[in-house]
């Protein structure tokens, strides 16, 4: 078996117990497990590695001159001037150096858990829903999400169990257990980009709670659009909220959503298949590298989702102010 000397850099290593990508273990992770199918994987320091897999949280990767694979679970576009290959959320079907692996895949232990079998009883699930809507967010930096929460909360109270806009006294301990009792879950991404769908959508699906989604404008390529409420399908937030309240008041309408399969054709996208993931990695390791020199530029998370750096700065400031005003009871 061929030995593969592999290094990792610029991940968040074992810092956040509740975040799958905030407790990344360089010795045991999705990449080492996949590559162990065909290689004797040795995780080594950067200066001993043949291959580097790096992410978005730092610039250590710039010192490495071998084969580089960029991976991100964040809303950051790949830059092929600084890497040889990339694994991201983007739809780039004509780019052989790219493999699409959306972040939501890592939050589903078994894709079969999102398959609705012929005996699926939506009525029985509805009977377990004792509460209206929940919101579990710790990152305040999404003005659209903040605005929608406040607008819906004014029409009918929404239980906020995260650190942001918390109205339950303290953050909840187990998200899936918490949202299981709710008819609806506000499932807004941190920002909107084509292809960028995260755990925000699949967690309420796993808990049998109807997602109220905003984010990826192409989300229907991965998920059945009749199985959730997509805020972007409405002309305004007010129109979306009117529809949500209508669905809440009409069990038949609610059940028409809940009976729909989560996936298009009730079939998980190919990204869930470990063999396809492995084949992509193996292809990157065997493909020729570009001889062009590396070109690095400073980038911010989600910078492409804003019209300018100034817009990003003002948006972040407004979101922080929004959170403080909420705490003071002024919003």
Short mmCIF file of the C-alpha atoms (twelve columns), coordinates in Angstrom:
data_MODEL
# 
_entry.id   MODEL 
# 
loop_
_atom_site.group_PDB 
_atom_site.id 
_atom_site.type_symbol 
_atom_site.label_atom_id 
_atom_site.label_alt_id 
_atom_site.label_comp_id 
_atom_site.label_asym_id 
_atom_site.label_seq_id 
_atom_site.Cartn_x 
_atom_site.Cartn_y 
_atom_site.Cartn_z 
_atom_site.pdbx_PDB_model_num 
ATOM 1   C CA . UNK A 1   0.000   0.000  0.000   1 
ATOM 2   C CA . UNK A 2   1.363   3.407  -1.005  1 
ATOM 3   C CA . UNK A 3   2.338   5.732  1.847   1 
ATOM 4   C CA . UNK A 4   0.734   9.165  1.736   1 
ATOM 5   C CA . UNK A 5   2.367   11.869 3.842   1 
ATOM 6   C CA . UNK A 6   -0.460  14.295 4.572   1 
ATOM 7   C CA . UNK A 7   -0.656  17.584 6.486   1 
ATOM 8   C CA . UNK A 8   -3.512  19.870 7.504   1 
ATOM 9   C CA . UNK A 9   -3.469  23.599 8.154   1 
ATOM 10  C CA . UNK A 10  -5.789  26.530 8.753   1 
ATOM 11  C CA . UNK A 11  -8.660  24.530 10.224  1 
ATOM 12  C CA . UNK A 12  -10.150 25.239 13.650  1 
ATOM 13  C CA . UNK A 13  -8.515  22.428 15.615  1 
ATOM 14  C CA . UNK A 14  -10.521 21.072 18.563  1 
ATOM 15  C CA . UNK A 15  -11.807 24.391 19.936  1 
ATOM 16  C CA . UNK A 16  -15.604 24.156 19.782  1 
ATOM 17  C CA . UNK A 17  -17.220 20.967 21.069  1 
ATOM 18  C CA . UNK A 18  -20.652 21.717 19.583  1 
ATOM 19  C CA . UNK A 19  -19.401 22.540 16.068  1 
ATOM 20  C CA . UNK A 20  -18.296 19.650 13.842  1 
ATOM 21  C CA . UNK A 21  -15.835 21.904 12.041  1 
ATOM 22  C CA . UNK A 22  -14.704 23.565 15.244  1 
ATOM 23  C CA . UNK A 23  -13.316 20.288 16.577  1 
ATOM 24  C CA . UNK A 24  -11.415 19.118 13.523  1 
ATOM 25  C CA . UNK A 25  -8.971  16.328 14.412  1 
ATOM 26  C CA . UNK A 26  -6.003  16.219 11.983  1 
ATOM 27  C CA . UNK A 27  -5.311  12.589 12.922  1 
ATOM 28  C CA . UNK A 28  -8.845  11.304 12.368  1 
ATOM 29  C CA . UNK A 29  -11.244 13.044 10.000  1 
ATOM 30  C CA . UNK A 30  -13.246 12.521 6.832   1 
ATOM 31  C CA . UNK A 31  -10.135 12.859 4.639   1 
ATOM 32  C CA . UNK A 32  -7.897  10.450 6.543   1 
ATOM 33  C CA . UNK A 33  -10.689 7.877  6.681   1 
ATOM 34  C CA . UNK A 34  -11.465 8.144  2.978   1 
ATOM 35  C CA . UNK A 35  -7.830  8.014  1.881   1 
ATOM 36  C CA . UNK A 36  -7.137  5.019  4.134   1 
ATOM 37  C CA . UNK A 37  -9.091  2.966  1.589   1 
ATOM 38  C CA . UNK A 38  -6.088  3.022  -0.747  1 
ATOM 39  C CA . UNK A 39  -3.157  4.592  1.124   1 
ATOM 40  C CA . UNK A 40  -1.179  4.185  4.281   1 
ATOM 41  C CA . UNK A 41  -1.943  7.687  5.554   1 
ATOM 42  C CA . UNK A 42  0.678   9.356  7.725   1 
ATOM 43  C CA . UNK A 43  -0.278  12.750 9.148   1 
ATOM 44  C CA . UNK A 44  2.976   14.698 9.361   1 
ATOM 45  C CA . UNK A 45  4.193   18.263 9.954   1 
ATOM 46  C CA . UNK A 46  3.893   20.671 7.055   1 
ATOM 47  C CA . UNK A 47  7.562   20.523 6.066   1 
ATOM 48  C CA . UNK A 48  7.431   16.709 5.720   1 
ATOM 49  C CA . UNK A 49  4.195   16.436 3.750   1 
ATOM 50  C CA . UNK A 50  3.618   15.529 0.121   1 
ATOM 51  C CA . UNK A 51  0.035   16.822 0.197   1 
ATOM 52  C CA . UNK A 52  -1.589  19.617 2.191   1 
ATOM 53  C CA . UNK A 53  -5.316  19.961 2.842   1 
ATOM 54  C CA . UNK A 54  -6.020  23.447 4.169   1 
ATOM 55  C CA . UNK A 55  -9.016  25.588 5.042   1 
ATOM 56  C CA . UNK A 56  -9.949  29.235 5.580   1 
ATOM 57  C CA . UNK A 57  -8.814  30.037 9.123   1 
ATOM 58  C CA . UNK A 58  -5.272  31.275 8.617   1 
ATOM 59  C CA . UNK A 59  -2.434  31.637 6.130   1 
ATOM 60  C CA . UNK A 60  -0.059  28.857 7.173   1 
ATOM 61  C CA . UNK A 61  -0.707  27.133 3.845   1 
ATOM 62  C CA . UNK A 62  1.220   29.862 2.039   1 
ATOM 63  C CA . UNK A 63  4.515   28.359 3.219   1 
ATOM 64  C CA . UNK A 64  3.773   25.008 1.545   1 
ATOM 65  C CA . UNK A 65  4.997   24.361 -2.001  1 
ATOM 66  C CA . UNK A 66  3.694   20.867 -2.722  1 
ATOM 67  C CA . UNK A 67  0.286   19.593 -3.832  1 
ATOM 68  C CA . UNK A 68  -2.435  21.690 -2.156  1 
ATOM 69  C CA . UNK A 69  -6.124  20.890 -1.737  1 
ATOM 70  C CA . UNK A 70  -8.385  23.662 -0.462  1 
ATOM 71  C CA . UNK A 71  -11.428 22.666 1.603   1 
ATOM 72  C CA . UNK A 72  -14.059 24.943 3.103   1 
ATOM 73  C CA . UNK A 73  -17.319 24.563 4.965   1 
ATOM 74  C CA . UNK A 74  -17.631 28.358 4.974   1 
ATOM 75  C CA . UNK A 75  -19.102 30.661 2.343   1 
ATOM 76  C CA . UNK A 76  -15.767 31.263 0.591   1 
ATOM 77  C CA . UNK A 77  -15.137 30.742 -3.111  1 
ATOM 78  C CA . UNK A 78  -12.160 28.625 -4.238  1 
ATOM 79  C CA . UNK A 79  -9.126  30.445 -5.633  1 
ATOM 80  C CA . UNK A 80  -7.184  28.205 -8.022  1 
ATOM 81  C CA . UNK A 81  -4.293  30.671 -8.068  1 
ATOM 82  C CA . UNK A 82  -3.358  29.510 -4.568  1 
ATOM 83  C CA . UNK A 83  -4.274  25.805 -4.712  1 
ATOM 84  C CA . UNK A 84  -4.173  22.876 -7.124  1 
ATOM 85  C CA . UNK A 85  -7.608  21.488 -6.269  1 
ATOM 86  C CA . UNK A 86  -10.622 22.512 -4.204  1 
ATOM 87  C CA . UNK A 87  -13.513 20.920 -2.320  1 
ATOM 88  C CA . UNK A 88  -16.306 23.417 -1.654  1 
ATOM 89  C CA . UNK A 89  -20.068 24.002 -1.798  1 
ATOM 90  C CA . UNK A 90  -19.915 25.573 -5.276  1 
ATOM 91  C CA . UNK A 91  -21.497 24.216 -8.437  1 
ATOM 92  C CA . UNK A 92  -18.525 24.093 -10.848 1 
ATOM 93  C CA . UNK A 93  -19.339 21.153 -13.153 1 
ATOM 94  C CA . UNK A 94  -16.845 22.217 -15.829 1 
ATOM 95  C CA . UNK A 95  -13.903 22.601 -13.438 1 
ATOM 96  C CA . UNK A 96  -11.989 19.281 -13.163 1 
ATOM 97  C CA . UNK A 97  -9.964  20.631 -10.230 1 
ATOM 98  C CA . UNK A 98  -13.086 21.027 -8.099  1 
ATOM 99  C CA . UNK A 99  -15.346 18.627 -6.195  1 
ATOM 100 C CA . UNK A 100 -18.629 19.748 -4.683  1 
ATOM 101 C CA . UNK A 101 -19.109 18.568 -1.108  1 
ATOM 102 C CA . UNK A 102 -21.694 20.790 0.624   1 
ATOM 103 C CA . UNK A 103 -21.339 21.258 4.358   1 
ATOM 104 C CA . UNK A 104 -24.741 19.787 5.204   1 
ATOM 105 C CA . UNK A 105 -23.466 16.294 4.288   1 
ATOM 106 C CA . UNK A 106 -21.335 16.199 7.446   1 
ATOM 107 C CA . UNK A 107 -24.346 16.819 9.699   1 
ATOM 108 C CA . UNK A 108 -26.243 13.737 8.528   1 
ATOM 109 C CA . UNK A 109 -24.856 10.523 10.032  1 
ATOM 110 C CA . UNK A 110 -26.829 8.376  7.595   1 
ATOM 111 C CA . UNK A 111 -28.561 9.785  4.509   1 
ATOM 112 C CA . UNK A 112 -31.243 7.148  5.036   1 
ATOM 113 C CA . UNK A 113 -32.376 9.208  8.038   1 
ATOM 114 C CA . UNK A 114 -33.750 11.765 5.573   1 
ATOM 115 C CA . UNK A 115 -35.553 9.228  3.376   1 
ATOM 116 C CA . UNK A 116 -39.314 9.135  3.842   1 
ATOM 117 C CA . UNK A 117 -40.390 5.515  3.517   1 
ATOM 118 C CA . UNK A 118 -43.820 4.497  2.099   1 
ATOM 119 C CA . UNK A 119 -45.211 4.133  5.641   1 
ATOM 120 C CA . UNK A 120 -44.167 7.638  6.697   1 
ATOM 121 C CA . UNK A 121 -46.967 9.008  8.928   1 
ATOM 122 C CA . UNK A 122 -46.990 12.799 8.742   1 
ATOM 123 C CA . UNK A 123 -50.167 13.026 10.824  1 
ATOM 124 C CA . UNK A 124 -48.522 11.219 13.740  1 
ATOM 125 C CA . UNK A 125 -45.569 13.603 13.578  1 
ATOM 126 C CA . UNK A 126 -47.843 16.642 13.554  1 
ATOM 127 C CA . UNK A 127 -49.471 15.412 16.774  1 
ATOM 128 C CA . UNK A 128 -46.069 15.662 18.514  1 
ATOM 129 C CA . UNK A 129 -45.656 19.323 17.586  1 
ATOM 130 C CA . UNK A 130 -46.676 21.231 20.693  1 
ATOM 131 C CA . UNK A 131 -44.986 24.549 19.887  1 
ATOM 132 C CA . UNK A 132 -45.003 27.058 17.027  1 
ATOM 133 C CA . UNK A 133 -41.515 28.030 15.826  1 
ATOM 134 C CA . UNK A 134 -37.922 28.059 17.041  1 
ATOM 135 C CA . UNK A 135 -34.755 29.938 16.179  1 
ATOM 136 C CA . UNK A 136 -31.283 28.706 17.200  1 
ATOM 137 C CA . UNK A 137 -28.487 31.074 16.167  1 
ATOM 138 C CA . UNK A 138 -25.271 32.236 17.794  1 
ATOM 139 C CA . UNK A 139 -23.764 34.246 14.921  1 
ATOM 140 C CA . UNK A 140 -25.427 37.697 14.810  1 
ATOM 141 C CA . UNK A 141 -23.951 38.696 11.438  1 
ATOM 142 C CA . UNK A 142 -26.890 38.197 9.103   1 
ATOM 143 C CA . UNK A 143 -29.160 41.247 8.760   1 
ATOM 144 C CA . UNK A 144 -31.775 39.331 6.750   1 
ATOM 145 C CA . UNK A 145 -32.053 36.637 9.411   1 
ATOM 146 C CA . UNK A 146 -32.218 39.171 12.241  1 
ATOM 147 C CA . UNK A 147 -34.935 41.175 10.500  1 
ATOM 148 C CA . UNK A 148 -37.059 38.144 9.658   1 
ATOM 149 C CA . UNK A 149 -36.892 36.790 13.200  1 
ATOM 150 C CA . UNK A 150 -38.049 40.089 14.671  1 
ATOM 151 C CA . UNK A 151 -40.858 40.456 12.095  1 
ATOM 152 C CA . UNK A 152 -42.212 36.938 12.673  1 
ATOM 153 C CA . UNK A 153 -41.766 37.195 16.448  1 
ATOM 154 C CA . UNK A 154 -43.965 40.320 16.473  1 
ATOM 155 C CA . UNK A 155 -46.746 38.395 14.708  1 
ATOM 156 C CA . UNK A 156 -46.456 35.204 16.773  1 
ATOM 157 C CA . UNK A 157 -43.786 34.539 19.439  1 
ATOM 158 C CA . UNK A 158 -40.751 32.546 18.310  1 
ATOM 159 C CA . UNK A 159 -38.619 30.690 20.863  1 
ATOM 160 C CA . UNK A 160 -34.966 31.659 20.422  1 
ATOM 161 C CA . UNK A 161 -32.665 29.083 21.985  1 
ATOM 162 C CA . UNK A 162 -29.250 30.188 20.720  1 
ATOM 163 C CA . UNK A 163 -26.964 32.891 22.124  1 
ATOM 164 C CA . UNK A 164 -28.342 35.472 19.677  1 
ATOM 165 C CA . UNK A 165 -31.752 36.979 20.490  1 
ATOM 166 C CA . UNK A 166 -32.139 34.410 23.266  1 
ATOM 167 C CA . UNK A 167 -35.500 34.666 25.023  1 
ATOM 168 C CA . UNK A 168 -35.424 31.405 26.995  1 
ATOM 169 C CA . UNK A 169 -33.031 32.459 29.739  1 
ATOM 170 C CA . UNK A 170 -30.011 30.539 28.458  1 
ATOM 171 C CA . UNK A 171 -28.814 28.707 25.331  1 
ATOM 172 C CA . UNK A 172 -30.257 25.249 24.793  1 
ATOM 173 C CA . UNK A 173 -27.994 22.205 25.273  1 
ATOM 174 C CA . UNK A 174 -29.146 19.929 22.443  1 
ATOM 175 C CA . UNK A 175 -30.389 21.527 19.238  1 
ATOM 176 C CA . UNK A 176 -32.056 18.502 17.643  1 
ATOM 177 C CA . UNK A 177 -33.859 17.574 20.867  1 
ATOM 178 C CA . UNK A 178 -34.996 21.182 21.240  1 
ATOM 179 C CA . UNK A 179 -36.415 21.694 17.758  1 
ATOM 180 C CA . UNK A 180 -38.203 18.337 17.645  1 
ATOM 181 C CA . UNK A 181 -41.245 19.781 19.469  1 
ATOM 182 C CA . UNK A 182 -41.742 22.661 17.014  1 
ATOM 183 C CA . UNK A 183 -43.877 22.837 13.885  1 
ATOM 184 C CA . UNK A 184 -41.441 25.269 12.251  1 
ATOM 185 C CA . UNK A 185 -37.729 26.095 12.444  1 
ATOM 186 C CA . UNK A 186 -36.205 29.319 11.139  1 
ATOM 187 C CA . UNK A 187 -33.393 27.966 8.955   1 
ATOM 188 C CA . UNK A 188 -31.568 31.008 7.587   1 
ATOM 189 C CA . UNK A 189 -27.977 30.730 6.382   1 
ATOM 190 C CA . UNK A 190 -25.356 33.222 7.566   1 
ATOM 191 C CA . UNK A 191 -25.301 34.600 4.014   1 
ATOM 192 C CA . UNK A 192 -26.611 33.788 0.555   1 
ATOM 193 C CA . UNK A 193 -24.551 32.201 -2.226  1 
ATOM 194 C CA . UNK A 194 -25.346 29.726 -4.973  1 
ATOM 195 C CA . UNK A 195 -24.738 26.189 -3.724  1 
ATOM 196 C CA . UNK A 196 -24.148 27.218 -0.106  1 
ATOM 197 C CA . UNK A 197 -26.472 25.072 2.034   1 
ATOM 198 C CA . UNK A 198 -25.466 24.064 5.547   1 
ATOM 199 C CA . UNK A 199 -26.794 22.198 8.574   1 
ATOM 200 C CA . UNK A 200 -29.338 25.010 8.969   1 
ATOM 201 C CA . UNK A 201 -31.648 23.167 6.566   1 
ATOM 202 C CA . UNK A 202 -31.004 19.493 7.338   1 
ATOM 203 C CA . UNK A 203 -31.220 19.699 11.134  1 
ATOM 204 C CA . UNK A 204 -34.926 20.604 11.206  1 
ATOM 205 C CA . UNK A 205 -35.503 17.942 8.563   1 
ATOM 206 C CA . UNK A 206 -33.852 15.351 10.801  1 
ATOM 207 C CA . UNK A 207 -36.078 16.498 13.669  1 
ATOM 208 C CA . UNK A 208 -39.267 16.479 11.597  1 
ATOM 209 C CA . UNK A 209 -39.739 20.248 11.886  1 
ATOM 210 C CA . UNK A 210 -40.761 22.202 8.798   1 
ATOM 211 C CA . UNK A 211 -37.843 24.466 7.757   1 
ATOM 212 C CA . UNK A 212 -38.425 28.117 6.930   1 
ATOM 213 C CA . UNK A 213 -35.366 28.552 4.716   1 
ATOM 214 C CA . UNK A 214 -33.372 31.449 3.296   1 
ATOM 215 C CA . UNK A 215 -29.943 31.315 1.677   1 
ATOM 216 C CA . UNK A 216 -28.883 29.240 -1.307  1 
ATOM 217 C CA . UNK A 217 -30.827 30.457 -4.375  1 
ATOM 218 C CA . UNK A 218 -30.233 27.039 -5.962  1 
ATOM 219 C CA . UNK A 219 -31.303 24.966 -2.958  1 
ATOM 220 C CA . UNK A 220 -33.909 23.142 -5.087  1 
ATOM 221 C CA . UNK A 221 -31.073 21.376 -6.924  1 
ATOM 222 C CA . UNK A 222 -30.387 19.395 -3.726  1 
ATOM 223 C CA . UNK A 223 -33.706 19.393 -1.859  1 
ATOM 224 C CA . UNK A 224 -37.351 19.070 -2.819  1 
ATOM 225 C CA . UNK A 225 -38.689 22.662 -2.798  1 
ATOM 226 C CA . UNK A 226 -42.187 21.426 -1.867  1 
ATOM 227 C CA . UNK A 227 -40.884 20.037 1.439   1 
ATOM 228 C CA . UNK A 228 -40.010 23.372 3.073   1 
ATOM 229 C CA . UNK A 229 -40.955 27.036 2.960   1 
ATOM 230 C CA . UNK A 230 -38.407 29.011 0.967   1 
ATOM 231 C CA . UNK A 231 -38.611 32.667 1.974   1 
ATOM 232 C CA . UNK A 232 -36.963 33.665 -1.314  1 
ATOM 233 C CA . UNK A 233 -39.999 32.368 -3.212  1 
ATOM 234 C CA . UNK A 234 -42.076 35.252 -1.838  1 
ATOM 235 C CA . UNK A 235 -42.045 38.890 -2.969  1 
ATOM 236 C CA . UNK A 236 -41.361 40.156 0.554   1 
ATOM 237 C CA . UNK A 237 -40.758 39.033 4.123   1 
ATOM 238 C CA . UNK A 238 -44.298 40.148 4.954   1 
ATOM 239 C CA . UNK A 239 -45.717 37.866 2.260   1 
ATOM 240 C CA . UNK A 240 -43.639 34.940 3.518   1 
ATOM 241 C CA . UNK A 241 -44.830 35.502 7.084   1 
ATOM 242 C CA . UNK A 242 -48.470 35.654 5.988   1 
ATOM 243 C CA . UNK A 243 -47.979 32.273 4.310   1 
ATOM 244 C CA . UNK A 244 -46.282 30.779 7.377   1 
ATOM 245 C CA . UNK A 245 -49.180 31.830 9.600   1 
ATOM 246 C CA . UNK A 246 -51.616 30.397 7.052   1 
ATOM 247 C CA . UNK A 247 -49.779 27.051 7.071   1 
ATOM 248 C CA . UNK A 248 -49.699 27.099 10.862  1 
ATOM 249 C CA . UNK A 249 -53.482 27.543 11.013  1 
ATOM 250 C CA . UNK A 250 -54.268 24.851 8.420   1 
ATOM 251 C CA . UNK A 251 -53.270 21.283 9.348   1 
ATOM 252 C CA . UNK A 252 -54.027 20.065 5.842   1 
ATOM 253 C CA . UNK A 253 -51.680 22.606 4.307   1 
ATOM 254 C CA . UNK A 254 -48.998 21.853 6.886   1 
ATOM 255 C CA . UNK A 255 -49.274 18.118 6.178   1 
ATOM 256 C CA . UNK A 256 -48.979 18.725 2.440   1 
ATOM 257 C CA . UNK A 257 -45.456 20.019 3.105   1 
ATOM 258 C CA . UNK A 258 -44.547 17.361 5.667   1 
ATOM 259 C CA . UNK A 259 -45.620 14.466 3.406   1 
ATOM 260 C CA . UNK A 260 -43.249 15.560 0.664   1 
ATOM 261 C CA . UNK A 261 -39.842 13.811 0.531   1 
ATOM 262 C CA . UNK A 262 -36.959 16.006 1.649   1 
ATOM 263 C CA . UNK A 263 -34.842 15.023 -1.351  1 
ATOM 264 C CA . UNK A 264 -35.838 15.325 -4.970  1 
ATOM 265 C CA . UNK A 265 -37.120 11.881 -5.932  1 
ATOM 266 C CA . UNK A 266 -36.598 10.821 -2.292  1 
ATOM 267 C CA . UNK A 267 -32.996 10.071 -3.285  1 
ATOM 268 C CA . UNK A 268 -29.940 11.606 -1.563  1 
ATOM 269 C CA . UNK A 269 -27.595 13.619 -3.810  1 
ATOM 270 C CA . UNK A 270 -24.388 11.896 -4.859  1 
ATOM 271 C CA . UNK A 271 -22.344 13.955 -2.391  1 
ATOM 272 C CA . UNK A 272 -23.438 11.575 0.379   1 
ATOM 273 C CA . UNK A 273 -21.698 8.598  -1.283  1 
ATOM 274 C CA . UNK A 274 -18.286 7.936  0.369   1 
ATOM 275 C CA . UNK A 275 -17.052 6.155  -2.753  1 
ATOM 276 C CA . UNK A 276 -17.677 9.233  -4.882  1 
ATOM 277 C CA . UNK A 277 -15.930 11.368 -2.260  1 
ATOM 278 C CA . UNK A 278 -12.961 8.974  -2.287  1 
ATOM 279 C CA . UNK A 279 -12.757 8.901  -6.082  1 
ATOM 280 C CA . UNK A 280 -12.615 12.696 -6.170  1 
ATOM 281 C CA . UNK A 281 -9.739  12.769 -3.678  1 
ATOM 282 C CA . UNK A 282 -7.903  9.992  -5.474  1 
ATOM 283 C CA . UNK A 283 -8.323  11.864 -8.749  1 
ATOM 284 C CA . UNK A 284 -6.789  14.987 -7.204  1 
ATOM 285 C CA . UNK A 285 -3.785  12.990 -5.987  1 
ATOM 286 C CA . UNK A 286 -3.123  11.447 -9.412  1 
ATOM 287 C CA . UNK A 287 -3.837  14.469 -11.630 1 
ATOM 288 C CA . UNK A 288 -0.981  16.655 -12.879 1 
ATOM 289 C CA . UNK A 289 -0.382  19.894 -11.043 1 
ATOM 290 C CA . UNK A 290 -0.264  23.314 -12.623 1 
ATOM 291 C CA . UNK A 291 3.226   24.734 -13.063 1 
ATOM 292 C CA . UNK A 292 1.996   28.317 -12.600 1 
ATOM 293 C CA . UNK A 293 3.380   30.171 -9.570  1 
ATOM 294 C CA . UNK A 294 1.094   30.629 -6.582  1 
ATOM 295 C CA . UNK A 295 -0.710  33.948 -6.293  1 
ATOM 296 C CA . UNK A 296 -2.114  34.856 -2.886  1 
ATOM 297 C CA . UNK A 297 -4.547  37.579 -1.943  1 
ATOM 298 C CA . UNK A 298 -6.161  38.464 1.360   1 
ATOM 299 C CA . UNK A 299 -9.779  37.334 1.496   1 
ATOM 300 C CA . UNK A 300 -12.567 37.654 4.039   1 
ATOM 301 C CA . UNK A 301 -15.233 35.086 4.816   1 
ATOM 302 C CA . UNK A 302 -18.260 35.653 2.582   1 
ATOM 303 C CA . UNK A 303 -16.603 38.676 0.925   1 
ATOM 304 C CA . UNK A 304 -18.264 37.764 -2.389  1 
ATOM 305 C CA . UNK A 305 -21.705 37.931 -0.720  1 
ATOM 306 C CA . UNK A 306 -21.368 41.694 -0.174  1 
ATOM 307 C CA . UNK A 307 -21.111 44.520 -2.664  1 
ATOM 308 C CA . UNK A 308 -17.981 45.929 -0.999  1 
ATOM 309 C CA . UNK A 309 -15.790 45.750 2.064   1 
ATOM 310 C CA . UNK A 310 -17.472 48.910 3.338   1 
ATOM 311 C CA . UNK A 311 -20.877 47.267 2.985   1 
ATOM 312 C CA . UNK A 312 -19.591 44.271 4.909   1 
ATOM 313 C CA . UNK A 313 -18.247 46.460 7.698   1 
ATOM 314 C CA . UNK A 314 -21.459 48.475 8.080   1 
ATOM 315 C CA . UNK A 315 -23.568 45.326 7.909   1 
ATOM 316 C CA . UNK A 316 -21.559 43.708 10.720  1 
ATOM 317 C CA . UNK A 317 -21.803 46.849 12.857  1 
ATOM 318 C CA . UNK A 318 -25.569 47.077 12.316  1 
ATOM 319 C CA . UNK A 319 -26.009 43.432 13.300  1 
ATOM 320 C CA . UNK A 320 -24.065 43.872 16.542  1 
ATOM 321 C CA . UNK A 321 -26.098 46.974 17.375  1 
ATOM 322 C CA . UNK A 322 -29.278 45.050 16.607  1 
ATOM 323 C CA . UNK A 323 -28.315 42.366 19.128  1 
ATOM 324 C CA . UNK A 324 -27.538 44.907 21.842  1 
ATOM 325 C CA . UNK A 325 -30.830 46.727 21.320  1 
ATOM 326 C CA . UNK A 326 -32.654 43.402 21.594  1 
ATOM 327 C CA . UNK A 327 -30.953 42.665 24.918  1 
ATOM 328 C CA . UNK A 328 -32.058 46.063 26.198  1 
ATOM 329 C CA . UNK A 329 -35.629 45.380 25.098  1 
ATOM 330 C CA . UNK A 330 -35.652 48.138 22.511  1 
ATOM 331 C CA . UNK A 331 -36.268 45.976 19.420  1 
# 
